[in-house]
Amino acid sequence: MAFHPLQEKGIPFERQVRNWDELNVRPYDKDEVHPYTRTRIILMNGIEVEAALFGHQMARQVDAYDLKQKLAQVRRIEQQQQKTINWLIPADESTLEVTLGYEQVAVDLTAWLARTEPDENVKNALSFALIEDFDHLYRYSNLMSLMDGKDPARVVGELTEIFPGRPTVAEHRHPLDSIRNHYDKDRADILTKLHVLTIVAGEQQTMNFYMNVGNHPEISVGRGLYQEIAQIEEQHVSHYESLADPRETWFERLLLHEYNECWLYYSFLQEEPDECIRDIWQNHLDCEIEHLHLAAELLDQYEGRDAESLLPPELPELVRFQSNKQYVRNILAAQIDLTADGNMYTPVEALPDSHRYFTWQRLANVDGSAPSQRVIEEHIDRRGMDYRLETEGPHPIEELRDRAKVPAGNLSPAAPEAV
């Protein structure tokens, strides 16, 4: 049955306030939780963080006392929801275990969005960054195996493969090459707008997480790896946020934020196997429906526009966390050698020697090495080979099948190198 949140009845604001016992939820069992339950929790934590931050930014830009009050009311509930979701993560789940969950989100969420994205420009942006996050999962997995001797497959549940993507060392690009063309707010499909909102919130949460926990590892190469990948996550936020049309008004954005939350909670309600967490998704959906109604009222009050004119009569295709192994392999085989040149993607070997990409590479990787390379080197030195989880056969690129060699930066299938 079609679901149109604007036509649904939510929980009134006065009934949305929860007490401390209700907020202090029982965390999941890290040894029993389904990997995609973990990824849904990680993503929705980021979505609620984005909701709160957006509400604060909007409040700083408007000069209407009653509007500021209404935004504060919504933000307080969004904060409740964020705390509820984040508190589902157990204390005995290590930073590295949570990190692998973050990168599994990045891989399988991005792959799903790319597969279902109607706008070619946005689809290309998703595919381009997908195989970079895929490589991050490989680097962190080797760090876990090196530091803790734990098997990363237990975290990802063998739903996501683990092997080299576009080497992290090759991902460091000049900031001028991190900006993309944006969609047209008056012509873009609603799915495109929701995809961009979702991926920006997800990557922003990953960036924030690494900014705060990157100094936790006890060994130098671990601290260095978080520092290096955190830089790429900031680059990804710039990459994705530039896809949104800056001409959207604050009230359009507010409506889209609330609609996006309804879309995601409804999506995850359909596939969540954990009954307790499913109840949380349902409660949050019912709250967000009321937030959406308020956003629609504000759009009408301040801009004289009908929310129905901006939203479809039913939710578009829902988000699913599912295995995307073959899709990732196909993108990796086709695009591993690409980098960015302004708002275009091009093979590294096609760039002139004077290009700013190489200047930035020389500045960032002074001695030709990087923590993302060293963690593999140390794993090979100690274990004889790198850590991988290849469930669908050998690496799709023949030159990357040798597990006793560190994947080189600037790798091209036509001209492979190894270090």
C-alpha positions as CSV (number, residue, x, y, z in Angstrom):
1,M,0.0,0.0,0.0
2,A,1.3,3.5,-0.9
3,F,2.6,5.5,2.0
4,H,2.3,9.3,1.9
5,P,3.6,10.8,5.2
6,L,1.8,14.1,4.7
7,Q,-1.5,12.2,4.8
8,E,-0.6,10.2,7.9
9,K,-1.3,11.2,11.5
10,G,1.8,11.4,13.7
11,I,2.4,11.7,17.4
12,P,1.5,15.2,18.8
13,F,4.5,17.2,20.0
14,E,3.3,17.2,23.6
15,R,3.4,13.4,23.6
16,Q,6.9,13.1,22.0
17,V,8.9,14.0,25.1
18,R,10.4,10.8,26.6
19,N,11.8,10.3,30.1
20,W,15.3,9.3,30.9
21,D,14.5,5.6,31.4
22,E,12.9,5.6,27.9
23,L,15.9,7.2,26.4
24,N,18.5,5.0,28.1
25,V,17.7,2.0,25.9
26,R,19.2,-1.5,26.1
27,P,22.1,-1.8,23.6
28,Y,22.3,-4.6,21.1
29,D,24.6,-7.6,21.6
30,K,27.6,-7.1,19.4
31,D,28.0,-10.8,18.9
32,E,24.4,-11.4,17.9
33,V,23.3,-8.2,16.1
34,H,22.7,-8.5,12.4
35,P,25.4,-6.5,10.5
36,Y,22.7,-4.5,8.7
37,T,20.9,-3.7,12.0
38,R,24.2,-2.1,13.0
39,T,24.5,-0.2,9.7
40,R,21.0,1.1,10.0
41,I,21.7,2.4,13.5
42,I,24.9,4.1,12.4
43,L,23.2,5.8,9.5
44,M,20.2,7.0,11.5
45,N,22.5,8.3,14.2
46,G,24.1,10.4,11.4
47,I,20.7,11.4,10.0
48,E,19.6,12.7,13.4
49,V,22.9,14.5,14.0
50,E,22.4,16.3,10.6
51,A,18.8,17.1,11.6
52,A,19.9,18.8,14.8
53,L,22.8,20.7,13.1
54,F,20.6,21.8,10.2
55,G,18.0,23.1,12.7
56,H,20.6,25.1,14.5
57,Q,22.0,26.6,11.3
58,M,18.5,27.6,10.1
59,A,17.8,29.2,13.4
60,R,20.9,31.3,13.1
61,Q,19.7,32.6,9.7
62,V,16.1,33.7,10.5
63,D,14.8,36.7,12.4
64,A,11.4,35.5,13.7
65,Y,11.0,34.7,17.4
66,D,8.1,32.3,17.0
67,L,9.9,30.4,14.2
68,K,13.0,30.0,16.3
69,Q,10.8,28.6,19.1
70,K,9.3,26.0,16.7
71,L,12.7,25.0,15.4
72,A,13.9,24.6,19.0
73,Q,10.9,22.3,19.7
74,V,11.7,20.1,16.8
75,R,15.5,20.0,17.6
76,R,14.8,18.9,21.1
77,I,13.0,15.8,19.8
78,E,15.6,15.2,17.2
79,Q,18.2,15.2,20.0
80,Q,16.1,12.7,21.9
81,Q,16.0,10.4,18.9
82,Q,19.8,10.8,18.3
83,K,20.5,9.8,21.8
84,T,18.2,6.8,21.7
85,I,19.9,5.5,18.5
86,N,23.4,6.2,19.5
87,W,22.9,4.5,22.9
88,L,22.0,1.3,21.1
89,I,25.8,0.8,20.5
90,P,27.2,-1.3,23.3
91,A,30.1,-0.2,25.5
92,D,32.0,-3.5,24.7
93,E,32.1,-2.8,21.0
94,S,35.5,-1.4,20.3
95,T,36.2,1.7,18.3
96,L,37.6,-0.4,15.5
97,E,34.5,-2.7,15.4
98,V,32.3,0.4,15.2
99,T,34.6,1.8,12.5
100,L,34.1,-1.3,10.4
101,G,30.4,-0.8,10.8
102,Y,30.8,2.8,9.5
103,E,32.7,1.7,6.5
104,Q,30.1,-1.1,5.8
105,V,27.5,1.7,5.8
106,A,29.6,3.7,3.3
107,V,30.0,0.7,1.0
108,D,26.5,-0.8,0.9
109,L,24.5,2.4,1.3
110,T,26.5,4.1,-1.4
111,A,26.2,1.1,-3.7
112,W,22.4,1.0,-3.2
113,L,22.0,4.7,-3.8
114,A,24.1,4.5,-6.9
115,R,22.2,1.6,-8.3
116,T,18.9,3.3,-7.9
117,E,19.9,6.9,-8.6
118,P,18.1,8.5,-11.7
119,D,20.5,11.4,-12.2
120,E,23.7,10.5,-14.1
121,N,25.8,13.2,-12.5
122,V,24.9,12.1,-8.9
123,K,25.2,8.4,-9.8
124,N,28.7,9.0,-11.1
125,A,29.6,10.9,-7.9
126,L,28.4,8.0,-5.8
127,S,30.2,5.4,-7.8
128,F,33.4,7.4,-7.7
129,A,33.6,7.6,-3.9
130,L,32.2,4.1,-3.4
131,I,35.4,2.4,-4.2
132,E,37.4,4.8,-2.0
133,D,35.2,3.9,1.0
134,F,35.6,0.2,0.0
135,D,39.4,0.6,0.3
136,H,39.0,2.2,3.7
137,L,37.2,-0.9,4.9
138,Y,40.2,-2.9,3.7
139,R,42.7,-0.7,5.5
140,Y,40.8,-0.7,8.8
141,S,40.2,-4.4,8.6
142,N,44.0,-5.0,8.4
143,L,44.4,-2.7,11.3
144,M,42.0,-4.7,13.4
145,S,43.7,-8.0,12.4
146,L,47.1,-6.4,13.2
147,M,46.1,-4.8,16.5
148,D,43.5,-7.2,18.0
149,G,43.9,-10.4,16.1
150,K,40.1,-10.3,15.5
151,D,38.5,-11.4,12.3
152,P,36.7,-8.5,10.6
153,A,34.3,-10.9,8.9
154,R,32.6,-11.3,12.2
155,V,31.6,-7.6,12.0
156,V,30.5,-7.4,8.4
157,G,29.0,-10.9,8.4
158,E,30.5,-11.7,5.1
159,L,27.8,-9.5,3.5
160,T,30.5,-7.1,2.2
161,E,33.8,-8.2,0.8
162,I,37.1,-6.9,2.0
163,F,40.0,-6.3,-0.4
164,P,41.8,-3.3,-2.0
165,G,39.8,-0.6,-3.7
166,R,41.2,2.6,-5.1
167,P,44.2,2.9,-2.8
168,T,43.7,5.5,-0.1
169,V,47.1,6.9,-0.7
170,A,46.0,7.8,-4.3
171,E,42.7,9.5,-3.0
172,H,44.4,12.7,-1.7
173,R,43.4,15.4,-4.2
174,H,43.6,19.1,-4.4
175,P,40.6,20.7,-2.7
176,L,39.7,22.5,-6.0
177,D,38.9,19.1,-7.4
178,S,36.4,18.1,-4.8
179,I,33.5,20.2,-6.1
180,R,30.8,18.7,-8.4
181,N,27.9,20.2,-10.4
182,H,24.7,20.4,-8.5
183,Y,21.3,19.1,-9.5
184,D,18.5,21.5,-10.5
185,K,16.1,21.9,-7.6
186,D,13.1,22.5,-10.0
187,R,13.8,19.5,-12.2
188,A,15.5,16.9,-10.0
189,D,13.7,13.7,-9.1
190,I,12.7,13.6,-5.4
191,L,14.9,10.4,-5.1
192,T,17.9,12.4,-6.2
193,K,17.3,15.0,-3.5
194,L,16.8,12.3,-0.8
195,H,19.9,10.4,-1.9
196,V,22.1,13.5,-1.7
197,L,20.7,14.4,1.8
198,T,21.3,10.9,3.0
199,I,24.8,10.4,1.7
200,V,25.9,13.9,3.0
201,A,24.6,13.1,6.5
202,G,26.2,9.7,6.4
203,E,29.6,10.9,5.3
204,Q,29.4,13.9,7.6
205,Q,28.8,11.5,10.6
206,T,31.8,9.4,9.5
207,M,34.0,12.5,9.3
208,N,32.8,13.7,12.7
209,F,33.4,10.2,14.2
210,Y,36.9,10.0,13.0
211,M,37.7,13.5,14.1
212,N,36.8,12.5,17.6
213,V,38.1,8.9,17.9
214,G,41.1,8.9,15.6
215,N,43.5,9.4,18.5
216,H,42.2,6.3,20.3
217,P,44.5,3.6,18.8
218,E,47.5,2.7,20.9
219,I,49.9,2.2,18.0
220,S,51.2,4.9,15.8
221,V,50.2,3.4,12.5
222,G,46.6,3.2,13.8
223,R,46.5,6.8,14.8
224,G,48.0,7.7,11.5
225,L,45.4,5.6,9.6
226,Y,42.5,7.4,11.2
227,Q,44.1,10.7,10.6
228,E,44.6,10.0,6.9
229,I,41.2,8.5,6.2
230,A,39.5,11.3,8.2
231,Q,41.0,13.7,5.6
232,I,39.4,11.7,2.8
233,E,36.0,11.7,4.6
234,E,36.1,15.5,4.7
235,Q,36.9,15.5,1.0
236,H,33.9,13.2,0.5
237,V,31.6,15.6,2.4
238,S,32.7,18.4,0.1
239,H,32.2,16.1,-2.9
240,Y,28.7,15.2,-1.9
241,E,27.3,18.4,-0.4
242,S,28.2,20.2,-3.7
243,L,25.6,18.1,-5.5
244,A,22.7,19.8,-3.7
245,D,21.2,22.9,-5.3
246,P,22.2,25.9,-3.1
247,R,19.1,27.8,-4.5
248,E,16.8,25.7,-2.3
249,T,15.3,28.0,0.3
250,W,15.6,27.3,4.1
251,F,12.0,26.2,4.2
252,E,12.4,23.9,1.2
253,R,15.4,22.3,2.9
254,L,13.5,21.9,6.2
255,L,10.7,20.1,4.4
256,L,13.2,17.8,2.6
257,H,15.0,17.0,5.8
258,E,11.8,15.9,7.5
259,Y,10.6,14.0,4.5
260,N,14.0,12.3,4.2
261,E,13.7,11.1,7.8
262,C,10.2,9.8,7.2
263,W,11.5,8.0,4.1
264,L,14.4,6.4,5.9
265,Y,12.5,5.3,9.0
266,Y,9.7,3.8,6.9
267,S,12.3,2.0,4.8
268,F,14.1,0.5,7.7
269,L,10.8,-0.4,9.5
270,Q,10.1,-2.8,6.6
271,E,13.3,-4.8,7.0
272,E,14.4,-4.6,10.6
273,P,14.6,-8.1,12.2
274,D,15.1,-6.9,15.8
275,E,11.7,-6.3,17.3
276,C,12.9,-3.8,20.0
277,I,14.7,-1.7,17.4
278,R,11.8,-1.9,15.0
279,D,9.7,-0.4,17.7
280,I,12.1,2.5,17.9
281,W,12.0,3.0,14.1
282,Q,8.2,3.1,14.4
283,N,8.1,5.6,17.2
284,H,10.6,7.9,15.4
285,L,8.6,7.6,12.2
286,D,5.5,8.7,14.0
287,C,7.3,11.7,15.5
288,E,8.8,12.7,12.1
289,I,5.4,12.7,10.5
290,E,4.4,15.4,12.9
291,H,7.7,17.3,12.2
292,L,6.9,17.0,8.5
293,H,3.5,18.5,9.0
294,L,5.1,21.5,10.9
295,A,7.6,22.0,8.1
296,A,4.7,22.0,5.6
297,E,2.9,24.6,7.6
298,L,6.0,26.8,7.8
299,L,6.5,26.6,4.1
300,D,3.0,27.8,3.6
301,Q,3.2,30.5,6.2
302,Y,6.5,32.0,5.1
303,E,6.6,31.3,1.4
304,G,3.0,30.7,0.5
305,R,3.8,27.4,-1.0
306,D,2.1,24.0,-0.8
307,A,4.2,21.1,0.3
308,E,2.2,18.8,-1.9
309,S,3.7,20.6,-4.9
310,L,7.2,19.6,-3.9
311,L,6.6,16.1,-2.7
312,P,5.3,13.0,-4.6
313,P,2.0,11.4,-3.7
314,E,3.8,8.4,-2.2
315,L,7.3,7.6,-0.9
316,P,9.7,6.8,-3.8
317,E,11.7,3.6,-3.9
318,L,12.8,2.7,-0.4
319,V,16.4,2.3,0.9
320,R,17.6,-1.2,1.5
321,F,20.8,-2.5,3.1
322,Q,21.8,-5.5,1.1
323,S,24.9,-7.2,-0.3
324,N,26.3,-5.4,-3.3
325,K,29.4,-7.6,-4.0
326,Q,29.1,-7.8,-7.8
327,Y,28.2,-4.2,-8.3
328,V,31.2,-3.1,-6.2
329,R,33.5,-5.4,-8.2
330,N,32.2,-4.0,-11.5
331,I,32.7,-0.4,-10.5
332,L,36.1,-1.2,-9.1
333,A,37.3,-2.9,-12.3
334,A,36.0,0.0,-14.4
335,Q,37.0,3.0,-12.3
336,I,40.0,2.2,-10.1
337,D,42.3,4.4,-12.0
338,L,40.1,7.5,-12.0
339,T,40.8,10.8,-10.2
340,A,39.0,14.2,-10.3
341,D,39.9,17.1,-12.5
342,G,37.7,20.0,-11.6
343,N,34.1,18.6,-11.9
344,M,35.2,15.8,-14.2
345,Y,36.6,12.3,-13.6
346,T,39.6,11.2,-15.5
347,P,42.3,8.5,-15.5
348,V,45.3,9.6,-13.5
349,E,47.6,8.7,-16.4
350,A,45.7,11.3,-18.6
351,L,46.7,14.2,-16.3
352,P,49.7,16.3,-17.3
353,D,52.7,16.1,-15.0
354,S,52.1,19.7,-13.9
355,H,48.5,19.0,-12.7
356,R,47.7,20.1,-9.1
357,Y,46.9,16.4,-8.3
358,F,50.5,15.5,-8.4
359,T,51.5,18.7,-6.4
360,W,49.1,17.7,-3.7
361,Q,50.3,14.1,-3.7
362,R,53.9,15.3,-3.2
363,L,52.8,17.5,-0.3
364,A,50.7,14.9,1.5
365,N,52.9,11.9,0.8
366,V,56.3,13.4,1.3
367,D,58.3,10.2,1.4
368,G,56.0,8.3,-1.0
369,S,54.4,6.4,1.9
370,A,51.3,6.9,4.0
371,P,49.7,5.3,7.1
372,S,47.3,3.5,4.8
373,Q,50.2,1.8,3.1
374,R,52.2,1.2,6.2
375,V,49.3,-0.7,7.9
376,I,49.4,-3.2,5.0
377,E,53.1,-3.4,5.1
378,E,53.1,-4.2,8.8
379,H,50.4,-6.8,8.4
380,I,52.4,-8.5,5.6
381,D,55.6,-8.4,7.7
382,R,53.8,-10.0,10.7
383,R,51.4,-12.4,9.0
384,G,53.0,-13.0,5.6
385,M,50.0,-11.5,3.7
386,D,47.3,-8.9,4.0
387,Y,43.9,-9.5,5.4
388,R,41.1,-10.1,2.8
389,L,37.6,-11.4,2.7
390,E,37.0,-12.6,-0.9
391,T,33.8,-14.6,-1.1
392,E,33.1,-14.2,-4.8
393,G,36.5,-15.2,-6.2
394,P,39.9,-13.4,-6.6
395,H,40.3,-9.7,-6.9
396,P,38.7,-8.4,-10.2
397,I,42.0,-6.7,-11.1
398,E,44.7,-9.3,-11.7
399,E,47.5,-7.0,-10.6
400,L,45.9,-6.7,-7.1
401,R,45.7,-10.4,-6.4
402,D,49.2,-10.8,-4.8
403,R,48.5,-10.6,-1.1
404,A,52.1,-10.3,-0.2
405,K,52.5,-6.9,-2.0
406,V,51.1,-3.5,-0.9
407,P,48.6,-2.1,-3.5
408,A,50.3,0.9,-5.1
409,G,49.0,4.4,-5.3
410,N,47.9,5.8,-8.7
411,L,47.2,2.3,-9.9
412,S,46.0,1.9,-13.4
413,P,44.9,-1.5,-14.8
414,A,46.9,-0.7,-17.9
415,A,50.0,0.2,-16.0
416,P,50.1,-1.5,-12.6
417,E,52.8,-0.8,-10.1
418,A,53.5,-2.3,-6.7
419,V,55.6,-1.1,-3.7
